Amino acid sequence: MKKSILILIFSLIASVFASENNQVPSGALVVTAKVEKGMIHPVQTFSGILFYNTKTKIASEMEGVVANFSFQEGQSIKKDAVLASLDSKILEANIMAKKSMIKAMKADLTRQERELERSEALFKRNSISQSSYDLVLYANKQQKAQVEAMENELSAMNIQMQKTHIKAPFDCVVVERNVAIGQWVAKGDTVATLIEPQSIEAKVNIPADFIKNISQYKKFRAKIGTEEIELSLKNIIPLADNATRTFPLIFTVPDNKRFIEGMRIDIDIPILKKENTLLVPRDALIKRSEQDVVFVVVDAKAVMIPVKVLGYETDMVAVVAEGLKEQMRVIVKGNERIAPNMQVMEKVRK
């Protein structure tokens, strides 16, 4: 037993000496790329607001008394779900009466058609005069027209019955209920205000000079609160604000379930004049304590440098920072898991 322990100790000592002699490197493995210089459009931040592109005041198409509601404010509603119903008892009674009238008129029409068949047979045998035959013929046509008119009236009443049930025109959230049970509503009165929560967009006004340059960009950096997102330009509204002489821009907002109308948004818009600045790959830019930073490798150590972002150019970011210089090597892979002044093993990206 003692002999086995001695052998194990000697083996461990030998492995330590072997490691020291072979000089096995230590530190985190990272990939780096060089800091470059280039021309880029710097950005200026403009503040805008989020809004729902689809916001509807749903109105009653009929007049009547509100009989019931099927929703509460803040409730999600599926398309074609009933929001509210009007009292339809009188309309229902009129529909039943109209159906009875149509039934009676059709019975009378059947009798007239049989009489017309007999009149045609008698007229062909010259047993009755032309005027007698015409009297039966046109009475039959009149009855048919009256039945058709009654059926059209019934169809219109059925449509009215459907309109007593006020339905959601799309998947929505009810943000305001505008009437109460028992209230009389006229045709066109607002019953509820609805929004489509997926339709959130951003609007910001910018000076006319920026319009010339903005169409060449597909993506824009923005911040809502502390959250940074990337927007796409949807529309440039060609109508200036008379007071500020600015033009509205509309942006689509990704993953918009987290945002609501009225929230402030700050959007970085490229300005017209290009500037010569330092460029680093986008992968080099990370967040530490809500600050944009890059890590550079100096003497095999990761040195953290806070930076200010000036703009974006494809896969590069224009930055300005104290201590950052051209040809320095910034970490582009492995930077999320390292700490300042940590020993690193560097692999240069080609």
C-alpha positions as CSV (number, residue, x, y, z in Angstrom):
1,M,0.0,0.0,0.0
2,K,2.8,2.4,1.0
3,K,4.7,1.5,-2.2
4,S,1.6,2.4,-4.4
5,I,1.2,5.8,-2.6
6,L,4.9,6.7,-3.2
7,I,4.6,5.8,-6.9
8,L,1.5,8.1,-7.3
9,I,3.4,11.0,-5.6
10,F,6.4,10.6,-7.8
11,S,4.1,10.5,-10.9
12,L,2.4,13.8,-9.9
13,I,5.8,15.5,-9.3
14,A,7.0,14.3,-12.7
15,S,3.9,15.6,-14.5
16,V,4.4,19.0,-12.9
17,F,8.0,19.3,-14.0
18,A,7.0,18.1,-17.5
19,S,4.3,20.8,-17.7
20,E,6.8,23.5,-16.7
21,N,9.4,22.3,-19.2
22,N,6.9,22.2,-22.1
23,Q,5.6,25.7,-21.1
24,V,1.9,25.0,-21.7
25,P,0.2,28.4,-22.4
26,S,-2.6,29.7,-20.1
27,G,-5.5,32.1,-20.6
28,A,-8.9,32.2,-22.5
29,L,-8.8,31.6,-26.2
30,V,-10.2,34.6,-28.2
31,V,-10.4,35.6,-31.9
32,T,-9.3,39.2,-32.8
33,A,-9.5,41.5,-35.8
34,K,-7.7,44.8,-36.5
35,V,-9.1,48.3,-35.9
36,E,-9.4,50.1,-39.2
37,K,-10.0,53.6,-40.5
38,G,-12.7,54.6,-42.9
39,M,-15.4,57.1,-44.0
40,I,-18.9,56.8,-42.5
41,H,-22.0,58.8,-41.9
42,P,-22.1,59.7,-38.2
43,V,-25.6,59.5,-36.6
44,Q,-27.7,61.9,-34.8
45,T,-30.3,60.8,-32.3
46,F,-34.0,61.8,-32.8
47,S,-36.8,61.1,-30.3
48,G,-40.1,59.7,-31.5
49,I,-43.1,57.9,-30.3
50,L,-44.6,54.4,-30.6
51,F,-48.2,54.1,-32.0
52,Y,-50.6,51.5,-33.1
53,N,-51.0,51.5,-36.9
54,T,-54.3,49.6,-36.5
55,K,-56.6,51.4,-34.1
56,T,-60.3,51.4,-34.7
57,K,-63.4,53.0,-33.1
58,I,-66.0,50.2,-33.8
59,A,-69.4,51.8,-34.5
60,S,-73.0,50.5,-34.4
61,E,-74.5,50.1,-37.8
62,M,-78.0,50.0,-36.3
63,E,-79.9,52.2,-33.8
64,G,-81.2,50.6,-30.7
65,V,-80.7,49.8,-27.0
66,V,-77.6,48.1,-25.9
67,A,-78.7,44.7,-24.4
68,N,-75.4,43.2,-23.3
69,F,-71.6,43.4,-23.5
70,S,-69.3,40.4,-24.2
71,F,-66.0,42.1,-23.3
72,Q,-64.1,44.1,-20.7
73,E,-61.5,46.8,-21.3
74,G,-58.0,45.3,-21.7
75,Q,-59.5,41.9,-22.9
76,S,-58.1,40.2,-26.0
77,I,-60.8,39.4,-28.6
78,K,-60.7,37.1,-31.6
79,K,-61.9,38.2,-35.0
80,D,-65.7,37.9,-35.5
81,A,-66.3,37.5,-31.7
82,V,-69.4,39.4,-30.5
83,L,-68.5,42.5,-28.6
84,A,-72.0,43.8,-27.9
85,S,-75.6,43.2,-28.8
86,L,-78.5,45.5,-29.3
87,D,-82.1,44.7,-28.2
88,S,-83.6,42.9,-31.3
89,K,-87.1,41.8,-30.0
90,I,-89.1,44.1,-32.2
91,L,-87.0,43.2,-35.2
92,E,-87.4,39.5,-34.5
93,A,-91.2,40.0,-34.3
94,N,-91.2,41.9,-37.6
95,I,-89.1,39.1,-39.3
96,M,-91.6,36.5,-38.1
97,A,-94.5,38.6,-39.4
98,K,-92.8,39.1,-42.7
99,K,-92.2,35.3,-43.1
100,S,-95.9,34.7,-42.5
101,M,-96.9,37.3,-45.1
102,I,-94.6,35.7,-47.6
103,K,-96.0,32.3,-46.9
104,A,-99.6,33.6,-47.4
105,M,-98.6,35.3,-50.6
106,K,-96.9,32.2,-52.0
107,A,-100.1,30.2,-51.3
108,D,-102.1,32.8,-53.2
109,L,-99.5,32.7,-56.0
110,T,-100.0,28.9,-56.3
111,R,-103.8,29.4,-56.7
112,Q,-103.2,32.1,-59.3
113,E,-100.8,29.9,-61.3
114,R,-103.4,27.2,-61.5
115,E,-106.0,29.7,-62.6
116,L,-103.6,31.0,-65.2
117,E,-103.1,27.4,-66.6
118,R,-106.9,27.0,-67.0
119,S,-107.2,30.5,-68.6
120,E,-104.5,29.6,-71.1
121,A,-106.3,26.4,-72.1
122,L,-109.6,28.3,-72.5
123,F,-107.9,31.0,-74.5
124,K,-106.4,28.5,-76.9
125,R,-109.9,27.1,-77.5
126,N,-111.3,30.7,-78.0
127,S,-113.5,30.1,-75.0
128,I,-112.5,33.4,-73.3
129,S,-111.5,36.8,-74.6
130,Q,-108.0,38.3,-74.8
131,S,-108.8,40.8,-72.1
132,S,-110.0,38.1,-69.7
133,Y,-106.8,36.1,-70.3
134,D,-104.6,39.2,-69.8
135,L,-106.4,40.0,-66.6
136,V,-105.4,36.6,-65.1
137,L,-101.8,36.8,-66.6
138,Y,-100.9,40.2,-65.2
139,A,-102.4,39.5,-61.8
140,N,-100.1,36.4,-61.7
141,K,-97.0,38.6,-62.6
142,Q,-98.0,41.2,-60.0
143,Q,-98.2,38.5,-57.4
144,K,-94.8,37.1,-58.3
145,A,-93.3,40.6,-58.1
146,Q,-94.9,41.2,-54.7
147,V,-93.5,37.9,-53.3
148,E,-90.0,38.8,-54.6
149,A,-90.2,42.2,-53.0
150,M,-91.3,40.7,-49.7
151,E,-88.4,38.2,-49.9
152,N,-85.9,41.0,-50.5
153,E,-87.3,42.9,-47.5
154,L,-86.9,39.8,-45.4
155,S,-83.3,39.5,-46.6
156,A,-82.7,43.1,-45.6
157,M,-84.2,42.5,-42.1
158,N,-82.0,39.4,-41.6
159,I,-79.0,41.6,-42.4
160,Q,-80.2,44.1,-39.9
161,M,-80.6,41.3,-37.3
162,Q,-76.9,40.3,-37.9
163,K,-75.9,43.9,-37.4
164,T,-77.5,44.0,-34.0
165,H,-74.5,41.8,-33.0
166,I,-71.4,44.1,-33.1
167,K,-68.4,41.9,-33.9
168,A,-64.6,42.4,-33.8
169,P,-63.2,43.1,-37.3
170,F,-59.8,41.6,-36.5
171,D,-57.9,40.0,-33.6
172,C,-57.7,42.8,-31.1
173,V,-57.5,44.2,-27.6
174,V,-60.4,46.4,-26.3
175,V,-58.9,49.6,-24.9
176,E,-62.1,51.5,-24.3
177,R,-65.8,50.7,-23.8
178,N,-67.8,53.7,-25.0
179,V,-71.5,52.8,-24.1
180,A,-73.3,51.2,-21.2
181,I,-76.0,48.5,-21.0
182,G,-79.4,50.1,-21.5
183,Q,-78.0,53.0,-23.4
184,W,-79.6,54.1,-26.7
185,V,-77.2,54.2,-29.6
186,A,-77.7,55.8,-32.9
187,K,-76.4,54.5,-36.2
188,G,-72.7,55.4,-36.3
189,D,-72.2,55.8,-32.5
190,T,-68.9,54.4,-31.2
191,V,-69.3,51.2,-29.1
192,A,-65.7,50.4,-28.3
193,T,-62.1,51.4,-29.3
194,L,-59.9,48.5,-30.5
195,I,-56.2,48.1,-31.2
196,E,-54.3,45.4,-33.0
197,P,-51.4,44.9,-30.6
198,Q,-49.1,43.5,-33.4
199,S,-49.4,46.8,-35.4
200,I,-47.0,48.9,-33.2
201,E,-44.8,51.2,-35.2
202,A,-42.5,54.2,-34.5
203,K,-42.8,57.7,-35.8
204,V,-40.1,60.4,-35.7
205,N,-39.8,63.8,-37.4
206,I,-36.4,64.7,-39.0
207,P,-35.2,67.8,-41.0
208,A,-35.6,67.8,-44.7
209,D,-31.8,67.6,-45.3
210,F,-31.7,64.1,-43.8
211,I,-34.3,62.8,-46.2
212,K,-31.8,62.8,-49.1
213,N,-29.5,60.4,-47.3
214,I,-31.8,58.1,-45.4
215,S,-33.3,56.0,-48.2
216,Q,-29.9,54.1,-48.7
217,Y,-30.1,52.6,-45.2
218,K,-32.2,49.5,-44.5
219,K,-31.7,49.2,-40.7
220,F,-31.5,51.8,-37.9
221,R,-30.4,51.5,-34.4
222,A,-32.9,52.6,-31.7
223,K,-33.5,52.5,-28.0
224,I,-36.8,52.1,-26.1
225,G,-36.0,52.7,-22.4
226,T,-32.9,50.7,-21.8
227,E,-33.6,48.2,-24.5
228,E,-31.7,48.5,-27.8
229,I,-33.5,47.3,-31.0
230,E,-33.0,47.5,-34.8
231,L,-35.7,49.1,-36.9
232,S,-36.6,49.0,-40.6
233,L,-37.8,52.1,-42.4
234,K,-41.4,51.7,-43.7
235,N,-42.4,55.0,-45.1
236,I,-41.3,58.6,-45.5
237,I,-44.4,60.8,-45.2
238,P,-44.1,63.6,-47.9
239,L,-45.9,66.2,-45.8
240,A,-43.8,68.7,-43.7
241,D,-44.8,70.0,-40.3
242,N,-45.4,73.7,-40.8
243,A,-44.0,74.7,-37.4
244,T,-40.8,72.7,-37.4
245,R,-40.3,72.1,-41.2
246,T,-39.6,68.4,-40.4
247,F,-40.9,65.3,-42.2
248,P,-42.3,62.2,-40.4
249,L,-40.6,58.8,-40.8
250,I,-42.5,55.6,-40.0
251,F,-40.5,52.5,-38.8
252,T,-41.6,48.9,-38.3
253,V,-40.8,47.6,-34.8
254,P,-39.6,44.0,-34.4
255,D,-40.9,41.7,-31.6
256,N,-43.5,44.4,-30.8
257,K,-45.4,42.4,-28.2
258,R,-43.2,44.0,-25.5
259,F,-44.1,47.6,-26.5
260,I,-47.2,49.8,-26.2
261,E,-48.4,53.1,-27.8
262,G,-47.1,56.3,-26.3
263,M,-43.6,54.9,-25.3
264,R,-40.7,57.1,-26.3
265,I,-38.2,55.8,-28.8
266,D,-34.7,57.3,-29.6
267,I,-33.6,56.5,-33.2
268,D,-30.1,57.0,-34.6
269,I,-30.4,58.7,-38.0
270,P,-27.3,59.0,-40.3
271,I,-26.4,62.6,-41.0
272,L,-25.4,63.9,-44.4
273,K,-21.6,64.6,-44.1
274,K,-19.2,61.6,-44.0
275,E,-16.4,61.6,-41.5
276,N,-13.1,59.7,-41.2
277,T,-13.2,57.6,-38.1
278,L,-12.2,54.3,-36.5
279,L,-14.1,51.2,-37.5
280,V,-14.4,47.9,-35.6
281,P,-16.4,44.8,-36.5
282,R,-19.9,44.7,-35.1
283,D,-19.0,41.5,-33.2
284,A,-16.4,43.5,-31.2
285,L,-19.0,45.8,-29.7
286,I,-20.6,44.5,-26.5
287,K,-22.4,45.9,-23.4
288,R,-20.9,46.1,-19.9
289,S,-22.9,47.9,-17.3
290,E,-25.1,49.5,-20.0
291,Q,-22.0,50.9,-21.6
292,D,-20.7,50.1,-25.2
293,V,-17.2,48.7,-24.9
294,V,-14.6,46.8,-26.9
295,F,-11.8,44.6,-25.6
296,V,-8.3,45.0,-27.2
297,V,-5.4,42.7,-26.7
298,V,-2.3,44.3,-25.1
299,D,0.6,42.1,-23.9
300,A,-1.6,39.0,-24.0
301,K,-4.2,40.7,-21.8
302,A,-7.8,41.8,-22.6
303,V,-8.1,45.5,-22.0
304,M,-11.6,47.0,-21.9
305,I,-12.1,50.4,-23.6
306,P,-15.5,52.2,-23.4
307,V,-16.5,53.6,-26.8
308,K,-19.1,56.0,-28.3
309,V,-20.9,54.6,-31.4
310,L,-21.0,57.1,-34.3
311,G,-22.8,54.9,-36.8
312,Y,-22.9,51.6,-38.7
313,E,-21.6,50.6,-42.1
314,T,-22.7,47.0,-43.1
315,D,-20.8,44.7,-40.6
316,M,-18.6,47.5,-39.2
317,V,-19.2,50.1,-36.4
318,A,-17.8,53.6,-36.3
319,V,-16.6,54.4,-32.8
320,V,-14.6,57.0,-31.0
321,A,-12.7,56.2,-27.8
322,E,-9.8,57.3,-25.8
323,G,-6.9,55.0,-26.2
324,L,-8.3,53.1,-29.2
325,K,-6.0,53.3,-32.3
326,E,-5.8,52.0,-35.8
327,Q,-4.2,48.5,-36.2
328,M,-5.0,47.6,-32.6
329,R,-6.5,44.1,-32.3
330,V,-10.1,44.0,-30.9
331,I,-11.6,40.7,-29.6
332,V,-14.5,39.6,-31.9
333,K,-15.1,36.2,-30.5
334,G,-15.0,35.2,-26.8
335,N,-15.4,38.8,-25.6
336,E,-18.7,38.0,-23.6
337,R,-16.9,35.6,-21.3
338,I,-13.7,37.6,-20.4
339,A,-13.0,40.1,-17.7
340,P,-10.8,43.2,-17.9
341,N,-7.0,42.4,-17.8
342,M,-7.7,38.7,-18.1
343,Q,-4.9,36.7,-19.7
344,V,-5.9,35.6,-23.2
345,M,-4.6,33.4,-26.0
346,E,-5.1,35.2,-29.3
347,K,-6.1,33.9,-32.7
348,V,-6.2,36.6,-35.4
349,R,-9.1,36.5,-37.8
350,K,-8.2,36.5,-41.5
